[in-house]
Amino acid sequence: MEVLKTLAGFGRLARPFWLSRRRWPEWLLLLFIVGLTLFTVRVSVWILDWDQRFYDAVAAFDGSHMPSLIVEYAIYMALITLCIASREWLQKVLMFRWRTHLTSGLQRRWLGRHRQYRLQLRDEPDNPDQRIAEDIWLLADKSLTLFFSFINNVAKLSAFVAILWVSSGVHSVSVGGITVMVHGYLVWVALAYSVLSTGLAHWIGHRLQRLNVERQHREADYRATLLRIRDHAEQIAFYRGERTEYGRLKVRYAAIRDNWRALINREFKLSTFSAAYVRISLFIPIFAALPLYLSRQITFGEMMKARAAFTRVQDGFGWFTDSYRELIEWAAVVERLDGFERAMATLDAPQAKNEVESVANANANANANANANANANANANANANAAAGVVAASAMAGTATHHGTEAGMDKGAEAHQGVAFAGTVPLLRIEGLSLRTPDGRPLLQDVQLEASAGEWVLLDGESGIGKSTLLRTVAGLWPWYEGNFRLDTARVLFVPQRPYLPQDSLRAVLCYPQWGHGDDDRLKAALAQVGLARLQDSLDQVQNWGRVLSGGEQQRISLARVLLVRPQALFLDEATGQLDPQSAAAMVRLLQQALPGALCVAISHQPEVKALFTRRAVLTAAADAP
């Protein structure tokens, strides 16, 4: 059952690439590599015939044929070398093409429909970075290596079984006074030995798959902890938390150590068996063919030919034994990647033609020009990716309505509250929206809200009741809800409390999430407006800006992005929380002046900022909220 599960998972991973009609060059490359493999086996058959003639000449002390035999052998070696080198090079080319396709597809799905965020809410799967960066490469490399190895062994088995069968002749075996004539007995000896060794190898090493999966998990956990320490070095230093982090690393490494001990103990047993298996294999064909030679049924050259054929047949029958460790590691990689794919597939997200882009397509014709730069055009953010910095919303145009469908939702939830504002033509309409935690606990219930262009609406209420979660829901990030909401514009920006600043040039940081260069004058003007004029000459400087800039300066960067994009609907989640009250209020007034016709829905706990909003929606927690 475990084998079938692994093969089914591999099929799901390999199907998009190998069954695509556009992959005919890769299929031709695959067939050419198979052809080289088969030709290599054919040359091996020629070498086997050469072995017989060479050893017969040696046994007969015949040196007259040696020069021609040496030239012939040199030609065979040149052919073998060329075929093997070409095959390995082409295999690496094919591997990297497959890896590129797998990486692109997995990256697209992971970043599409906010899955990178939603998977974190479920706390699964662990360490997607390892699965994308390492496991994909291992899958492509090991799959092709094992496939061509299998083809090579099948070809050898097909070619050399007939030779070994003929070389074996007919051997009589007496059992209990009964003489039995055995045809091709060397073939049967090779088969029996391979079956026995395969069974023993599986019995000894079957636990290696689970141990390898655990090893990958634990290595990834340890690496992730190291990365978190690096990313939060300052916070740890302020807390004097180095000793605690050292203890956490020790725990992670202890898990690696315990797994490693179990793994090497199991591999020691398998290696001991494999070493014995290989050495015994060297002598079995000699002992098996020796009676035929001693009875003068075959010549010395024929015995050496039978020995070589036996070795290749035994290799064919024993492929599973020889490749057992690689098969185990391959199965572990398949399990991890397939688990990653299935975790993303279970997310309640509608399929889109382009998962990376926003669902909003009301202004699709204008969006084609949105990626030119971060200009203040009407559609500057229509195609922006959802991300942790300035997040382009999954904006719903027209009459699009959204419903929560995740498990754990209570469809019979009672109405708890209603906060409604009537505008002229609402850009945002929320009707009976009830929010839940991933495990089904209620947060907000029956939220009613309407807001129109030009309104600045403050979401107010106690900390922890779900205000930020409400914004996440409208952004399309939070799937655990019931009710309807509608956002009638594609020009939307969501600005979270913690801005995302990629490690890139300041120009790229300002233009984010757009992938462009932007106009220097506009970028410098935006920096000056938010109080970062000192950075105007650093547009092309590449830095880890998340470390270079303070928390307040990072928030100013995110507000500069708002000025560059000029959205029609703006959502702020404590976007000025790390600024002093006066500066925070000044930033909000700046946005109000720059975006006079925009709708803004915001969360803030700063009295100076709260006083600037024209409307206030007080949210209260559900009666049975945690």
C-alpha positions in Angstrom: 0.0 0.0 0.0 2.8 2.4 0.8 4.4 1.7 -2.6 1.1 2.4 -4.4 0.7 5.6 -2.4 4.2 6.8 -3.3 3.6 6.0 -7.0 0.3 7.8 -7.0 2.0 10.9 -5.4 4.7 10.8 -8.0 2.1 10.6 -10.8 0.5 13.7 -9.5 3.8 15.5 -9.4 5.1 14.4 -12.8 1.9 14.5 -14.8 1.8 18.3 -15.5 5.2 18.2 -17.1 5.4 14.9 -19.0 1.8 14.9 -20.3 2.0 18.4 -21.6 1.8 18.7 -25.4 4.5 21.4 -25.3 7.0 19.0 -23.9 7.8 17.1 -27.1 11.5 18.4 -27.1 11.9 16.8 -23.6 10.3 13.6 -24.8 12.7 13.5 -27.7 15.6 14.1 -25.3 14.4 11.4 -23.1 14.1 8.9 -25.9 17.6 9.9 -27.2 19.0 9.2 -23.7 17.3 5.8 -23.7 18.8 5.1 -27.1 22.2 5.9 -25.8 21.6 3.6 -22.8 20.5 0.7 -25.1 23.5 1.3 -27.4 25.8 1.1 -24.4 24.3 -2.3 -23.5 24.9 -3.4 -27.1 28.5 -2.4 -26.9 28.7 -4.4 -23.6 27.5 -7.5 -25.5 30.3 -6.9 -28.1 32.8 -6.6 -25.2 31.5 -9.9 -23.8 32.2 -11.7 -27.1 35.6 -10.0 -27.0 36.2 -11.4 -23.5 35.8 -15.0 -24.7 38.2 -14.5 -27.6 40.7 -12.7 -25.4 40.8 -15.3 -22.6 40.8 -18.2 -25.1 43.9 -16.6 -26.7 45.5 -16.2 -23.3 44.8 -19.8 -22.3 46.3 -21.0 -25.6 49.3 -18.8 -25.3 48.3 -17.3 -28.7 49.8 -13.8 -29.1 49.2 -13.4 -32.8 45.7 -12.0 -32.3 46.6 -9.7 -29.5 47.2 -6.5 -31.5 43.8 -6.7 -33.3 42.1 -7.6 -30.0 43.7 -4.5 -28.3 42.6 -2.2 -31.1 39.1 -3.6 -31.0 38.9 -3.1 -27.2 40.1 0.5 -27.6 37.3 1.2 -30.0 34.7 -0.3 -27.6 36.1 1.8 -24.8 35.9 4.9 -26.9 32.3 4.2 -27.7 31.4 3.4 -24.1 33.1 6.5 -22.8 31.4 8.8 -25.4 27.9 7.3 -24.7 28.2 7.5 -20.9 29.5 11.1 -20.9 26.9 12.2 -23.4 24.1 10.4 -21.5 25.1 12.0 -18.2 25.3 15.5 -19.7 21.9 15.2 -21.5 20.4 13.7 -18.3 21.4 16.8 -16.4 20.0 19.1 -19.0 16.7 17.2 -18.9 16.7 17.2 -15.1 17.1 21.0 -14.9 14.3 21.5 -17.4 12.0 19.4 -15.3 13.2 21.1 -12.1 12.5 24.5 -13.7 9.0 23.5 -14.6 8.3 22.0 -11.1 9.8 25.1 -9.4 7.9 27.6 -11.5 4.6 25.7 -11.0 5.0 25.2 -7.2 6.1 28.8 -6.7 3.1 30.0 -8.7 0.6 27.9 -6.7 2.3 28.8 -3.4 2.1 32.5 -4.0 -1.3 32.3 -5.8 -4.6 33.1 -4.0 -2.6 34.0 -0.9 -1.8 30.4 -0.2 1.6 31.2 1.3 -0.4 33.1 4.0 -3.3 30.7 4.4 -1.0 27.7 4.9 0.6 29.5 7.8 -2.8 29.9 9.4 -3.2 26.1 9.4 0.4 25.6 10.5 1.1 23.3 7.5 3.1 22.2 5.8 6.3 22.8 7.5 9.3 24.6 5.8 8.0 25.3 2.3 11.4 26.8 1.5 13.1 23.5 1.7 10.4 21.8 -0.4 10.7 24.3 -3.1 14.5 24.8 -3.1 15.8 21.3 -2.3 13.1 18.7 -2.6 12.2 19.6 -6.2 15.8 19.3 -7.3 16.1 15.9 -5.5 12.8 14.7 -7.1 13.9 15.6 -10.6 17.5 14.3 -10.2 16.6 11.0 -8.4 13.6 10.2 -10.6 15.7 10.4 -13.8 18.7 8.7 -12.3 16.5 5.8 -11.1 14.6 5.6 -14.4 17.6 5.4 -16.6 19.3 3.0 -14.2 16.2 0.8 -14.4 16.1 1.0 -18.2 19.8 0.1 -18.3 19.3 -2.9 -16.1 16.2 -4.1 -18.0 18.2 -3.9 -21.2 21.2 -5.8 -19.7 18.8 -8.4 -18.4 17.2 -8.8 -21.8 20.5 -9.0 -23.6 22.5 -11.2 -21.3 19.9 -13.7 -20.1 20.0 -15.4 -23.5 23.8 -15.4 -23.5 23.9 -16.9 -20.0 21.2 -19.4 -20.8 23.3 -20.7 -23.8 26.5 -20.6 -21.7 24.9 -22.7 -18.9 24.0 -25.6 -21.2 22.2 -28.4 -19.5 23.3 -29.4 -16.0 22.2 -32.6 -14.3 21.4 -32.4 -10.6 20.8 -35.6 -8.5 18.2 -35.2 -5.7 17.4 -38.4 -3.7 18.6 -40.7 -6.4 16.6 -38.8 -9.1 18.6 -37.0 -11.7 17.0 -33.7 -12.9 18.2 -32.0 -16.1 18.3 -28.2 -15.5 18.4 -26.0 -18.6 20.1 -22.6 -18.1 20.8 -23.3 -14.5 23.1 -20.2 -14.2 20.1 -18.0 -14.9 18.1 -19.7 -12.2 21.0 -19.3 -9.8 21.2 -15.6 -10.5 17.4 -15.2 -10.1 17.3 -17.1 -6.8 20.2 -15.2 -5.4 18.7 -11.8 -6.4 15.2 -12.7 -5.0 16.8 -13.7 -1.7 19.0 -10.6 -1.5 16.1 -8.3 -2.4 13.9 -9.8 0.3 16.6 -9.4 2.9 17.4 -5.8 1.8 13.8 -4.8 2.2 13.5 -6.5 5.6 16.6 -4.7 6.8 16.0 -1.3 5.3 12.2 -0.8 5.1 12.2 1.7 8.0 14.7 4.0 6.2 11.9 5.8 4.3 10.2 7.0 7.5 13.6 7.9 9.0 14.6 9.9 5.9 11.3 11.8 6.0 11.9 12.6 9.7 15.4 13.7 8.9 14.2 16.2 6.3 11.6 17.5 8.7 14.1 17.9 11.6 16.9 19.4 9.4 14.4 21.9 8.0 13.2 22.9 11.5 16.7 23.5 12.7 17.5 25.6 9.6 14.3 27.6 10.0 15.2 28.3 13.7 18.6 29.6 12.6 16.9 31.9 10.0 14.4 33.2 12.6 17.3 34.1 14.9 19.0 35.9 12.0 15.9 37.8 11.0 15.1 38.8 14.6 18.7 39.4 15.8 18.0 42.9 17.2 14.9 41.9 19.2 16.7 38.9 20.7 19.6 41.2 21.6 17.3 43.7 23.3 15.7 40.9 25.3 19.1 39.3 26.1 17.5 36.2 24.8 20.7 34.5 23.4 20.8 31.8 26.1 17.1 30.9 25.4 17.7 30.8 21.7 20.8 28.6 22.2 18.7 26.2 24.3 16.1 26.2 21.5 18.8 25.4 18.9 20.1 22.6 21.2 16.6 21.1 21.3 16.3 21.2 17.5 19.7 19.8 17.0 19.1 17.0 19.6 16.1 15.9 17.4 18.5 15.7 14.4 21.0 13.8 16.5 18.4 11.2 17.7 17.1 10.7 14.2 20.6 10.5 12.8 21.6 7.8 15.3 18.5 5.7 14.3 19.3 6.3 10.7 22.9 5.4 10.7 22.2 2.3 12.8 19.7 1.1 10.2 22.0 2.1 7.4 24.9 0.2 9.1 22.8 -3.0 8.9 21.9 -2.3 5.3 25.5 -1.4 4.4 26.8 -4.6 6.0 24.4 -6.7 4.0 25.1 -4.8 0.8 28.9 -5.1 1.2 28.5 -8.9 1.8 26.1 -9.1 -1.2 28.5 -7.4 -3.6 31.5 -9.6 -2.5 29.6 -12.8 -2.7 28.3 -11.8 -6.1 31.9 -11.8 -7.4 32.4 -15.5 -6.6 29.0 -17.1 -7.2 29.3 -17.1 -11.0 32.8 -18.6 -10.8 31.7 -21.4 -8.5 28.5 -21.9 -10.5 30.4 -22.2 -13.8 33.4 -24.1 -12.4 31.8 -27.6 -12.7 31.2 -27.0 -16.5 34.8 -25.9 -16.9 36.2 -28.8 -14.9 34.2 -31.3 -16.9 35.6 -29.7 -20.1 32.1 -28.7 -21.3 33.3 -25.1 -21.7 36.6 -23.4 -22.4 38.3 -21.0 -20.0 37.2 -18.1 -22.3 33.6 -19.4 -22.2 33.8 -19.6 -18.4 34.9 -16.0 -18.2 32.2 -15.0 -20.7 29.6 -16.9 -18.5 31.0 -15.1 -15.4 30.6 -11.7 -17.0 27.1 -12.5 -18.3 26.1 -13.9 -14.9 27.2 -10.6 -13.3 25.2 -8.5 -15.6 22.1 -10.7 -15.3 22.4 -10.7 -11.5 22.7 -6.9 -11.7 19.5 -6.8 -13.6 17.7 -9.1 -11.2 19.3 -7.2 -8.2 18.5 -3.7 -9.3 16.1 -3.2 -6.5 18.7 -4.3 -3.9 21.4 -2.1 -5.4 19.1 0.9 -5.6 17.3 0.4 -2.3 18.8 3.4 -0.5 18.2 5.7 -3.5 14.6 4.4 -3.7 14.0 5.1 -0.1 15.3 8.7 -0.3 13.3 9.2 -3.5 10.1 8.0 -1.8 10.7 10.4 1.1 11.0 13.3 -1.3 7.9 12.3 -3.1 6.0 12.2 0.2 7.0 15.6 1.2 6.3 17.3 -2.1 3.0 15.5 -2.6 2.0 16.5 0.9 2.8 20.1 0.0 0.7 20.0 -3.1 -2.2 18.3 -1.4 -2.1 20.9 1.4 -2.4 23.7 -1.1 -5.2 21.8 -3.0 -7.3 21.6 0.2 -7.4 25.3 0.6 -10.8 26.8 -0.2 -9.6 29.1 -3.0 -11.3 29.3 -6.4 -9.1 28.3 -9.3 -8.0 31.2 -11.5 -6.2 31.2 -14.8 -3.4 33.1 -13.3 -3.2 32.3 -9.6 -0.5 34.9 -8.9 -2.6 37.9 -10.1 -5.5 39.4 -8.2 -9.0 38.1 -8.8 -10.1 41.5 -9.8 -10.5 41.9 -13.6 -13.1 44.6 -14.0 -10.5 46.8 -15.7 -8.6 44.1 -17.5 -8.0 46.1 -20.6 -6.3 48.9 -18.7 -4.4 46.5 -16.5 -2.2 45.5 -19.3 -0.2 48.7 -18.8 -0.1 48.6 -15.0 3.3 46.9 -14.8 5.2 49.6 -16.6 6.1 51.4 -13.4 4.6 52.6 -10.1 2.8 55.6 -11.6 -0.3 57.1 -10.2 -2.5 55.8 -13.0 -6.0 54.5 -12.4 -4.9 50.9 -12.6 -1.5 50.9 -10.9 -2.3 48.1 -8.5 -4.8 46.0 -10.4 -2.3 43.3 -11.1 -0.3 43.5 -7.9 0.4 40.3 -6.0 -0.9 39.7 -2.5 2.0 40.0 -0.1 3.0 41.0 3.4 3.9 44.6 2.5 1.4 46.7 0.5 -1.0 44.0 -0.4 -3.1 44.2 -3.5 -6.6 43.1 -2.5 -8.6 40.4 -4.2 -10.9 43.2 -5.3 -14.4 42.2 -6.4 -16.0 44.2 -9.2 -19.6 44.3 -10.3 -21.8 42.1 -8.2 -19.2 39.6 -7.1 -20.2 38.1 -3.7 -18.1 36.0 -1.3 -19.0 33.3 1.0 -17.0 31.5 3.7 -16.8 27.7 3.2 -14.1 26.4 5.5 -14.8 23.5 7.8 -15.5 24.6 11.4 -18.0 27.3 10.3 -21.3 27.4 12.1 -23.9 28.1 9.5 -26.6 28.7 12.1 -24.8 31.5 13.9 -27.1 34.0 15.4 -26.9 37.7 14.5 -24.8 39.6 17.0 -24.3 43.2 15.9 -24.9 45.7 13.1 -22.9 48.7 12.2 -24.2 50.4 9.0 -23.3 53.6 7.2 -25.3 54.8 4.3 -23.4 56.6 1.6 -24.2 57.6 -1.9 -22.9 54.8 -4.0 -21.1 52.4 -1.7 -17.7 51.1 -2.8 -17.6 48.7 0.1 -20.7 46.7 1.2 -20.5 44.1 4.0 -23.7 42.2 4.8 -24.1 39.8 7.7 -20.4 38.9 7.8 -19.5 36.4 10.6 -15.9 35.6 11.2 -14.4 32.5 12.8 -11.0 31.2 13.9 -9.5 28.3 11.9 -10.8 25.9 14.7 -14.3 27.3 14.4 -14.4 29.7 17.4 -16.5 32.9 16.7 -14.8 36.3 16.4 -17.3 38.8 14.9 -20.9 38.1 14.0 -23.3 39.7 11.6 -21.2 42.7 10.7 -23.0 45.3 8.5 -21.1 48.1 6.9 -21.4 50.4 3.9 -18.8 52.9 2.9 -18.6 55.2 -0.1 -15.8 57.1 -1.9 -14.4 60.0 0.0 -15.3 58.5 3.4 -12.7 57.8 6.1 -14.1 55.0 8.3 -12.4 53.9 11.5 -12.9 50.4 12.8 -12.9 50.7 16.5 -13.3 48.3 19.4 -11.3 46.3 21.9 -8.1 44.7 21.0 -8.3 41.1 19.8 -12.0 41.1 18.8 -11.2 40.6 15.1 -10.7 44.1 13.5 -7.6 43.0 11.6 -9.3 39.8 10.7 -12.1 41.7 9.2 -9.6 43.5 6.9 -8.0 40.2 6.1 -11.4 38.9 5.0 -12.1 41.8 2.7 -8.6 41.4 1.3 -9.4 37.8 0.5 -6.9 36.4 2.9 -9.2 34.9 5.6 -11.5 32.1 4.4 -13.3 31.3 7.7 -16.4 33.4 7.4 -20.0 33.5 6.5 -22.0 36.3 4.9 -21.3 38.5 1.9 -19.0 41.4 1.1 -18.4 43.4 -2.1 -15.7 45.8 -3.1 -16.6 47.7 -6.3 -13.2 48.8 -7.4 -9.9 47.2 -8.5 -7.8 50.1 -7.4 -7.2 48.8 -3.9 -4.3 48.8 -1.4 -4.0 47.1 1.9 -1.3 48.4 4.2 -0.5 46.1 7.2 1.1 47.1 10.4 4.4 45.4 9.5 5.5 46.5 6.1 7.3 44.1 3.8 10.6 45.4 2.4 12.3 43.0 0.1 16.1 42.9 0.0 16.6 45.0 -3.2 17.2 48.5 -4.4 15.3 51.2 -2.6 13.6 51.9 -6.0 12.3 48.3 -6.1 11.2 48.6 -2.4 9.2 51.8 -3.2 7.6 50.3 -6.3 6.6 47.1 -4.6 4.5 45.1 -5.3 4.9 46.3 -8.8 8.0 45.0 -10.7 9.3 48.1 -12.2 11.7 51.0 -12.0 9.4 53.9 -11.5 10.0 57.5 -12.3 12.8 59.1 -10.3 11.1 62.4 -9.8 7.9 60.8 -8.5 9.8 58.4 -6.3 11.9 61.2 -4.8 8.8 63.4 -4.3 7.1 60.6 -2.4 10.1 60.1 -0.2 10.1 63.8 0.6 6.4 63.9 1.4 6.7 61.1 4.0 9.8 62.7 5.6 12.5 60.5 4.1 14.2 63.1 1.8 17.6 61.9 3.1 17.0 58.7 1.0 16.4 60.5 -2.3 19.9 59.7 -3.5 19.8 56.1 -2.5 17.2 54.8 -5.0 19.6 52.4 -6.7 21.3 51.3 -3.5 20.7 47.6 -2.6 20.2 47.0 1.1 18.4 44.8 3.5 16.1 47.8 4.1 14.1 45.9 6.7 17.2 46.1 8.9 18.6 49.5 7.8 15.4 51.4 8.5 13.6 51.8 11.8 10.1 50.5 12.3 8.7 54.0 11.9 10.7 54.6 8.7 9.5 51.3 7.3 5.9 52.5 7.8 6.7 55.8 6.1 8.0 53.7 3.1 4.6 51.9 3.0 2.8 55.2 3.0 5.0 56.5 0.2 3.7 53.5 -1.8 0.2 54.7 -1.2 1.1 58.1 -2.7 2.6 56.4 -5.7 -0.3 54.1 -6.4 -3.1 56.5 -5.4 -5.8 53.8 -4.8 -9.5 54.4 -4.9 -9.9 52.2 -1.8 -7.3 52.1 1.0 -7.2 49.8 4.0 -4.8 50.7 6.9 -4.1 48.2 9.7 -2.2 50.2 12.3 -0.2 51.6 9.5 1.2 54.4 11.6 1.5 52.6 14.9 5.3 52.9 15.1 5.3 56.6 14.5 4.9 59.2 17.3 1.3 60.6 17.6 2.1 63.9 15.9 3.9 62.3 13.0 1.2 59.7 12.6 -1.5 62.3 12.5 0.6 64.3 9.9 0.8 61.2 7.7 -2.9 60.6 7.8 -3.6 64.2 6.9 -1.1 63.9 4.0 -3.0 60.9 2.7 -6.4 62.7 3.0 -5.0 65.6 1.0 -3.5 63.3 -1.6 -6.5 61.0 -2.0 -9.5 63.4 -1.6 -11.9 61.0 -3.4 -10.7 57.7 -2.0 -12.4 55.4 0.5 -10.3 54.6 3.5 -11.1 52.0 6.2 -8.6 51.9 9.0 -7.6 50.5 12.3 -5.7 52.7 14.8 -5.3 53.0 18.5 -3.7 56.5 18.4 -6.2 59.2 19.6 -4.6 61.8 17.4 -5.2 59.6 14.4 -8.7 58.4 15.4 -9.8 62.1 15.6 -9.2 62.5 11.9 -11.7 60.0 10.6 -15.2 61.1 9.5 -17.0 57.9 10.5 -16.5 55.4 13.3 -17.7 51.8 13.3 -17.6 50.2 16.8 -17.2 46.5 16.6 -17.9 44.2 19.6 -16.9 40.6 20.1 -19.4 37.8 19.7 -21.0 36.5 22.8 -19.2 33.2 22.7 -15.9 34.6 21.4 -12.7 33.4 23.0 
